[in-house]
């Protein structure tokens, strides 16, 4: 089993969507989870994230998790949803630098915005996940 960890800021919008989309699309033998650099443990995935995913037939339930060394050590690939997330992760956990990557698209945070913003975010994430799957699931 290959495991991938998606990391954003608060772990209620972007990285949970990436987790759900990856788990929906990835072949057997691959699994994703998500966390946030500045997350407060236990917050629910945003309602607009759930709604945007549901529109494309993906269900999601997730509660936020703050990134920590144990999570970093557990995953084969760690993907920052933006290049800044990847840079922060590398600074916080340099011992894991070889498995930290930037998401193939820069995905702005839709937090607090309307459903259309979440749809745009979802679509960028979906396209990026397709690129990741092509690359790591060869």
ZIJOKA-V975093 format. One record per run of one state. SS is the DSSP state (h for helix, s for strand, l for the rest). FROM is the first residue (numbers start at 1). TO is the last residue. Records with the same first field share a line. If there is no record, write none. Layout:
SS=FROM-TO / FROM-TO
This chain:
l=1-1 / 9-13 / 26-29 / 37-43 / 45-46 / 55-62 / 64-65 / 67-68 / 75-76 / 81-82 / 93-93 / 103-114 / 137-138
s=2-8 / 30-36 / 44-44 / 63-63 / 66-66 / 77-80 / 100-102
h=14-25 / 47-54 / 69-74 / 83-92 / 94-99 / 115-136
